[in-house]
């Protein structure tokens, strides 16, 4: 989702995010990060739950490095997939079931002239 963003969104499982305090994470969630793709989710003037949702996100971020395989798969089940993702998944399933791969359209082939 963040492929086109600059700067690239950090991996929240890594030390760069995990070494932040809970208060710092909460502040970033509530206020965003200027000049990046991270918007503010402030409780000021909105129906945001008085910061409770932001604290839930802080706890979720803390848990990310410890996700079990079952938790990751459960999350992926609810992750919306675009047409390209569904097509790639179908190609993988076709390949694994022994189907002959289809030729890609000319525009997707990468060759130099």
HELIX and SHEET records of a PDB file:
HELIX    1   1 UNK A   15  UNK A   18  1                                   4    
HELIX    2   2 UNK A   22  UNK A   31  1                                  10    
HELIX    3   3 UNK A   52  UNK A   63  1                                  12    
HELIX    4   4 UNK A   64  UNK A   66  5                                   3    
HELIX    5   5 UNK A   69  UNK A   78  1                                  10    
HELIX    6   6 UNK A   83  UNK A   96  1                                  14    
HELIX    7   7 UNK A  106  UNK A  108  5                                   3    
END                                                                             
